Amino acid sequence: MKHPQQFTAIIEREGDGYVALCSELDIASQGETVEEAKRNLIEAIELFMEAADPSKVRNRFH
């Protein structure tokens, strides 16, 4: 069973949409609404965690 992890999301308005940033992992996404930007960021983090080499994940935390 995987342990849930919690990350910080910074969501800011940019132009006509929103940009979401997870500074712990240096991953960003965007969306037309705050909710969409958040969903897209969660998806980007999940894809990164699934595909990245574990050493690369650890390096992002330092």
C-alpha positions in Angstrom: 0.0 0.0 0.0 1.4 3.4 -1.0 1.5 6.2 1.6 -0.3 9.3 0.5 1.9 12.3 0.1 1.0 15.9 0.6 2.4 18.8 -1.5 1.9 22.5 -1.6 0.1 24.0 -4.7 0.5 27.6 -5.5 -2.2 28.7 -7.9 -2.1 32.2 -9.5 -4.1 33.9 -12.1 -2.2 34.5 -15.3 -3.9 36.1 -18.2 -7.3 34.4 -18.9 -6.4 31.3 -16.9 -4.6 30.0 -13.9 -1.1 28.5 -13.3 -0.6 25.9 -10.6 2.9 25.2 -9.3 4.2 22.5 -6.9 7.4 24.0 -5.8 8.6 20.9 -3.9 8.8 19.0 -7.2 9.2 21.9 -9.6 6.2 20.8 -11.6 3.6 23.2 -13.0 0.4 23.0 -14.9 -2.4 25.3 -16.0 -6.2 25.5 -16.5 -9.0 27.8 -17.3 -10.3 27.7 -13.7 -8.6 27.2 -10.3 -10.2 23.8 -10.0 -9.0 22.7 -13.5 -5.5 24.0 -12.8 -5.4 22.0 -9.5 -6.7 18.8 -11.2 -4.1 19.2 -14.0 -1.3 19.7 -11.4 -2.4 16.6 -9.5 -2.3 14.6 -12.8 1.1 16.0 -13.7 2.5 15.0 -10.3 1.0 11.5 -10.5 2.5 11.0 -14.0 5.8 12.3 -12.8 5.8 9.9 -9.8 4.9 7.0 -11.9 7.4 7.6 -14.7 10.4 9.2 -13.0 13.4 7.2 -11.8 13.3 7.1 -7.9 16.6 8.9 -7.7 15.2 11.8 -9.8 12.2 12.0 -7.4 14.6 12.1 -4.4 16.7 14.8 -6.0 13.7 17.1 -6.5 13.2 17.1 -2.7 16.7 18.5 -2.1 
